[in-house]
């Protein structure tokens, strides 16, 4: 007896019949069980749809409230649309005294800020000493 006599050879489409039978069997089992689970599946899908709709509506309401508050702030405070003026001074070795509390009342109400730029560490030390003396 040769080796090829006990071997059964299949063609390239041999597995399709078994696969189709398995799919048809699974579909039959699902069709038989569907009448028991159809109500729960339908209720679950309905609840999921309502949750998604509620989340989208909540996000939309939150976005509308944010836009309303942002626009109301812009109408009530239009000065926030423009940049605040900045006054810069270059200070040499002898630093002037920094704004004391009595001079703070003289500053304009528009929010003007004074920035000092020092060209050396000695100028910074002189300014700090002037602040401590004032």
ABEGO torsion letter per residue (X at the ends): XBAAAABBBBBAAAAAAAAAAAAAAAAAAAAAAAAAAAAAAAAAAAAAAAAAAAAAAAAAAAAAAAAAAAAAAAAABAAAABBBBBBBBBBBABBBBBBBAAAAAABBAAGBBBBBBBABAAAAAAAAAAAAAX
